[in-house]
């Protein structure tokens, strides 16, 4: 055999690299062909064989039966100059001069699926405190949505390191947090070897609360898994296994049956993987705890609500609470994932912003009786309304009026 000769100046090392790269590429091609498009991962309870959207035909599916779809995710861009210390929360001010009963959804930009800022550590530490005391009440993944929770983690494994590379790095088994040192292992690991509930892991990566809903054979979407740690006014243990309609009616959401039930159920049934949405809401809270509003009662008693709350007596203890919710369908399991990111700040701080006092004042005064009862109006009106009127007057004296107010909803 003739010895191999190389061009002058070339060593064996780069040749080896080239050959290894070619071999790896061929291996991946052969592996893909051998798997015939299958998604195999020990963390899932079964093998998935996704097909094209056309072939899956989920638009005309038998309710409760989803066929895994092939889905090409849009490229995720890095959040340039994002800093866990310096990036401020987005100033969501999700109220208008007139309150309307609508779903209030708008298209979601893929890059902004998960929003994080310089309050990440505050939220994270509060979640850890809560888990230490009441983990079983806050987190749960039922068997029939285990795969959906794993699918969510797999998506975080791709999304978070690309969007926030200074906070997360992707590993063979999952993700590492570069700031806290936390190691999250969930990729290709048998269920029996999981050290944490998958929804707990997902929630500890973000500032959001998370929920998974599964379509049953009656076409109802049932809450089957979640990590609800910072919700303020509701508890996972009260809502788990309830359909979407009961989640809202047991929470006394005003006019849900008359105005929201039908459009919401149609929306969930028709939601496709490529059309995620976001929505914002707002509440008034009369204490300063991000996690649970003790004003409506102890978290440990069955019946809580504004009817048992004491009237507010200090405007400095009145807080603005706004949720930014994203809603999307997962392509393999077909389950719906809610992300619920809370923005929380004192009313007195927010009312330093131009146009906010007048817009919030008008919005609250436009609530009808049902909304007032639901949102605890009687408990804070004697303190908050005069304060908003005073701040509105001060701004108007400086020339800040509705005439020159920009249309910037939800900011």
ChimeraX attribute file (.defattr): number of C-alpha atoms within 10 A of each C-alpha:
attribute: neighborCount
match mode: 1-to-1
recipient: residues
	/A:1	3
	/A:2	4
	/A:3	5
	/A:4	5
	/A:5	8
	/A:6	10
	/A:7	6
	/A:8	6
	/A:9	5
	/A:10	10
	/A:11	10
	/A:12	9
	/A:13	9
	/A:14	10
	/A:15	12
	/A:16	11
	/A:17	11
	/A:18	11
	/A:19	12
	/A:20	12
	/A:21	12
	/A:22	11
	/A:23	12
	/A:24	12
	/A:25	12
	/A:26	12
	/A:27	12
	/A:28	11
	/A:29	12
	/A:30	12
	/A:31	12
	/A:32	13
	/A:33	11
	/A:34	10
	/A:35	12
	/A:36	11
	/A:37	14
	/A:38	14
	/A:39	15
	/A:40	14
	/A:41	15
	/A:42	13
	/A:43	19
	/A:44	21
	/A:45	16
	/A:46	11
	/A:47	11
	/A:48	17
	/A:49	16
	/A:50	20
	/A:51	17
	/A:52	12
	/A:53	17
	/A:54	10
	/A:55	12
	/A:56	16
	/A:57	13
	/A:58	19
	/A:59	14
	/A:60	8
	/A:61	12
	/A:62	11
	/A:63	15
	/A:64	16
	/A:65	14
	/A:66	18
	/A:67	20
	/A:68	21
	/A:69	23
	/A:70	18
	/A:71	15
	/A:72	9
	/A:73	11
	/A:74	10
	/A:75	10
	/A:76	16
	/A:77	13
	/A:78	16
	/A:79	16
	/A:80	9
	/A:81	10
	/A:82	18
	/A:83	15
	/A:84	17
	/A:85	11
	/A:86	11
	/A:87	14
	/A:88	13
	/A:89	14
	/A:90	11
	/A:91	11
	/A:92	20
	/A:93	21
	/A:94	19
	/A:95	23
	/A:96	19
	/A:97	16
	/A:98	14
	/A:99	16
	/A:100	12
	/A:101	11
	/A:102	11
	/A:103	16
	/A:104	11
	/A:105	14
	/A:106	13
	/A:107	12
	/A:108	17
	/A:109	12
	/A:110	17
	/A:111	16
	/A:112	14
	/A:113	20
	/A:114	20
	/A:115	18
	/A:116	23
	/A:117	16
	/A:118	15
	/A:119	16
	/A:120	19
	/A:121	17
	/A:122	11
	/A:123	20
	/A:124	18
	/A:125	12
	/A:126	16
	/A:127	23
	/A:128	13
	/A:129	13
	/A:130	16
	/A:131	16
	/A:132	10
	/A:133	10
	/A:134	11
	/A:135	16
	/A:136	12
	/A:137	16
	/A:138	22
	/A:139	24
	/A:140	22
	/A:141	22
	/A:142	15
	/A:143	12
	/A:144	12
	/A:145	20
	/A:146	23
	/A:147	20
	/A:148	28
	/A:149	30
	/A:150	24
	/A:151	21
	/A:152	19
	/A:153	24
	/A:154	16
	/A:155	13
	/A:156	21
	/A:157	23
	/A:158	15
	/A:159	23
	/A:160	22
	/A:161	20
	/A:162	20
	/A:163	22
	/A:164	21
	/A:165	17
	/A:166	18
	/A:167	19
	/A:168	24
	/A:169	18
	/A:170	18
	/A:171	14
	/A:172	9
	/A:173	14
	/A:174	19
	/A:175	25
	/A:176	20
	/A:177	18
	/A:178	13
	/A:179	11
	/A:180	11
	/A:181	10
	/A:182	13
	/A:183	16
	/A:184	23
	/A:185	20
	/A:186	26
	/A:187	21
	/A:188	15
	/A:189	15
	/A:190	13
	/A:191	16
	/A:192	7
	/A:193	10
	/A:194	14
	/A:195	11
	/A:196	12
	/A:197	18
	/A:198	28
	/A:199	26
	/A:200	23
	/A:201	20
	/A:202	24
	/A:203	22
	/A:204	21
	/A:205	21
	/A:206	20
	/A:207	26
	/A:208	28
	/A:209	25
	/A:210	25
	/A:211	25
	/A:212	27
	/A:213	26
	/A:214	24
	/A:215	21
	/A:216	13
	/A:217	11
	/A:218	9
	/A:219	17
	/A:220	19
	/A:221	23
	/A:222	22
	/A:223	24
	/A:224	24
	/A:225	27
	/A:226	30
	/A:227	30
	/A:228	25
	/A:229	30
	/A:230	24
	/A:231	20
	/A:232	18
	/A:233	20
	/A:234	19
	/A:235	17
	/A:236	21
	/A:237	14
	/A:238	13
	/A:239	18
	/A:240	19
	/A:241	18
	/A:242	17
	/A:243	19
	/A:244	19
	/A:245	19
	/A:246	13
	/A:247	18
	/A:248	18
	/A:249	14
	/A:250	11
	/A:251	15
	/A:252	14
	/A:253	16
	/A:254	20
	/A:255	14
	/A:256	16
	/A:257	12
	/A:258	8
	/A:259	13
	/A:260	17
	/A:261	17
	/A:262	12
	/A:263	11
	/A:264	16
	/A:265	15
	/A:266	11
	/A:267	12
	/A:268	19
	/A:269	17
	/A:270	13
	/A:271	17
	/A:272	18
	/A:273	20
	/A:274	16
	/A:275	15
	/A:276	20
	/A:277	20
	/A:278	21
	/A:279	18
	/A:280	22
	/A:281	17
	/A:282	18
	/A:283	17
	/A:284	19
	/A:285	28
	/A:286	25
	/A:287	18
	/A:288	18
	/A:289	15
	/A:290	21
	/A:291	18
	/A:292	19
	/A:293	20
	/A:294	18
	/A:295	21
	/A:296	21
	/A:297	19
	/A:298	13
	/A:299	15
	/A:300	7
	/A:301	7
	/A:302	8
	/A:303	10
	/A:304	17
	/A:305	19
	/A:306	18
	/A:307	13
	/A:308	12
	/A:309	16
	/A:310	14
	/A:311	17
	/A:312	20
	/A:313	15
	/A:314	12
	/A:315	18
	/A:316	16
	/A:317	14
	/A:318	21
	/A:319	22
	/A:320	19
	/A:321	21
	/A:322	22
	/A:323	20
	/A:324	20
	/A:325	22
	/A:326	23
	/A:327	23
	/A:328	22
	/A:329	22
	/A:330	23
	/A:331	22
	/A:332	21
	/A:333	22
	/A:334	23
	/A:335	26
	/A:336	23
	/A:337	24
	/A:338	20
	/A:339	25
	/A:340	24
	/A:341	22
	/A:342	24
	/A:343	19
	/A:344	20
	/A:345	16
	/A:346	19
	/A:347	22
	/A:348	19
	/A:349	11
	/A:350	15
	/A:351	18
	/A:352	12
	/A:353	10
	/A:354	15
	/A:355	19
	/A:356	22
	/A:357	25
	/A:358	23
	/A:359	20
	/A:360	23
	/A:361	22
	/A:362	19
	/A:363	16
	/A:364	22
	/A:365	15
	/A:366	16
	/A:367	16
	/A:368	11
	/A:369	11
	/A:370	12
	/A:371	18
	/A:372	17
	/A:373	18
	/A:374	16
	/A:375	21
	/A:376	20
	/A:377	20
	/A:378	15
	/A:379	22
	/A:380	20
	/A:381	17
	/A:382	14
	/A:383	16
	/A:384	22
	/A:385	19
	/A:386	13
	/A:387	18
	/A:388	21
	/A:389	16
	/A:390	14
	/A:391	20
	/A:392	23
	/A:393	16
	/A:394	13
	/A:395	20
	/A:396	15
	/A:397	10
	/A:398	9
	/A:399	11
	/A:400	16
	/A:401	16
	/A:402	12
	/A:403	7
	/A:404	9
	/A:405	12
	/A:406	8
	/A:407	8
	/A:408	9
	/A:409	11
	/A:410	14
	/A:411	10
